[in-house]
Structures are given as C-alpha cells and as structure tokens.
C-alpha cells in the first residue's frame, strides 16, 4: 500500500499551486512516485523512501548532477526548486522532490529498431562521458574502490539491490581510470546460498509451479558453477561516474519523437562503478527475449554506438561481459526476495532471467563478440 504524501505541507514549499489529483506510479520497487496534477500544471512527485538512497545530501548531489547534465543537452528531468531554493523537501522525516512531468512511455529492446538500439547505446556513452565532466567540479582526483552495486530489475524490470551499497565519493572528485572495481562473487558463498534456497523450496507446502521452476534452476545453476568455478574473474576494471540503474523503466520515449529518448529517469544510484559493466548490464536487460536469449543483432548495434560515444575499447567491453556473466551466474536476488522476504513482485521476471544465465553460458563466445566487434 502506498504511503499518502503530505501534499499540503509539500506544496507550501513550492510555487506549484494546489493539488487536484495525486496518483501512485507503480513502476518502482524501492522509492515511491506519484503523478501529481495541480492548479499550476502536472508534476512527478518522488518520495525517496528507500533507506539506502534517501540521504538528503546524496539526493542533492544527484539533483546537481542532473541539472549540469541538462545544461549539456542530456535528456533528463532535473527537480524543481522550492521557495527556499532547495530541491529536497523534508516533511515528517521523509525526503521528497518535485520534477516536471514528462509525457512518454517506456520501451523494451524488442520495441526498438536496430537504429534506435544504436541511439540508445550512444546515449549511454554520452551519459558516461558527460558525467565525467559534470562530476569533476574540481580537478582533484581520488582513488576509489567502491563495491559494485548490482543492478536489479524493477517491476516489471529493475535489478533490485540486495546489499548495502558503499558511500559514493564526495561530489567534486572523479575516479581515475586505473581505479579498481569490486571483488567478484565467491562461488563458495554461492553454493551455500543455493543450499539454503533449496531447503526453503523443499519446505514449501503446497508447492506450486514457481517452486518447481526454482528448484530446477537452483540445481542447474549449481551444476554450472561447479563446471565453471575456475573462471571467476579478477577485480573490475576502470571506474567512473555512472547512472547506476539504466534500464527500460528509467528511459522515457515520446510517441511523436520515437527515435530519441525524452528523458533518463531515476538517478538514485548515481555513483562510481566500472562503466563498461553498466553498459553490459543495461544491454542484458533491454535485449533479453522472453525465452531467455539475447537479441545479439541489437546488442551489436547498441554496443558499437556505446563504444564510440564513451571512447571505450573492445577489451574493456570484453572484460565487462565476463564479469557481468559471472555476476549473473552467482546472483539469486529474485529467489531471495520470494523465499526470504515473501516479496513476489519480481516473480514474473524469473523465468526469462534464469533461462538467460544458461543460454549465456552456452553462447558465451557469441555474446562476447556482439559487444566487441
């Protein structure tokens, strides 16, 4: 159930008129959003509810970054400032932000032409290159070793976060190209997790179709890990500022301008991570088919454009493909949500996502070539 935002006290802080309607937007797993109509217009009201991303100082950093990106021509929707000039309104201990409403719709990779896939890849490359500019407010350079925040899907897509992310470096600092990413998943821990999840599945009464598929995939994944445990990758490669959550439900298209995204949304996960890994994760989310295979022709078009726009070398993408493959091989966030939290919102994604790992392992060379050729 959605928490009703305190519209009266909130709108008092903005020159946005009086509320007419306020409807929940049900596309996020963590933070809460509302379509707000007032006597002054239409807005998107965001309730920064997730404890991992609700720190007002971190939100302000995101807001400043999106404003600077907008100044460079990147399609974003920076927040509106209140009467006091601030972009974060804190009411009752909760943080809110008001954004202009951007009319449009989300598109999965299956709805994009090859040319649109190329423009999507180029856009992400521009985002990475532009973030390098706007976050380097000062020329100070720091060495960063920040754990990678695994990208999750939102309903009906986003990668949901499993652990507590490390604090991002202070604004005004950029990560140097040689900084290292995080350690990759240890299969020993993954085997223990698989055993624990299998035990939970066995204790389910009565068992249903989801339980049967979960058991099958867990046993299958254990076998894959036993076969490929020696392929564990080293630490991640070059890091830089990234959006942190680039997927279909955070990219908005207008019907009258279908080729170019109207806005990139949800900058809550703005941080320092291996850039090429974000490019790979985004492609895997955009271009997975319902059967659990990637559309490699679209991946190829997207990746070529990304490499050109971001100035990323093929070797960087190849290493990122290996790390994200390994990450997926060891990742069970959907099953953990289902069996440990009793949260079934990501269940519809599980069949394709779990099949993708198997397909990707079998077609590893073809996937790698699609990203680097």
Secondary structure as UniProt FT lines:
FT   HELIX           7..12
FT   TURN            13..15
FT   STRAND          19..25
FT   STRAND          32..38
FT   TURN            39..40
FT   STRAND          41..48
FT   TURN            51..53
FT   HELIX           56..71
FT   TURN            72..73
FT   TURN            83..84
FT   STRAND          89..91
FT   TURN            92..93
FT   STRAND          94..100
FT   HELIX           109..111
FT   HELIX           114..134
FT   STRAND          141..142
FT   STRAND          152..154
FT   TURN            155..156
FT   STRAND          157..159
FT   TURN            171..172
FT   STRAND          174..175
FT   TURN            177..178
FT   HELIX           187..202
FT   HELIX           209..228
FT   HELIX           229..231
FT   STRAND          239..242
FT   HELIX           248..250
FT   STRAND          251..254
FT   TURN            255..256
FT   STRAND          257..264
FT   TURN            268..269
FT   STRAND          271..274
FT   HELIX           275..286
FT   TURN            290..291
FT   HELIX           296..310
FT   HELIX           314..329
FT   HELIX           333..336
FT   HELIX           337..341
FT   TURN            345..346
FT   HELIX           347..362
FT   HELIX           364..372
//
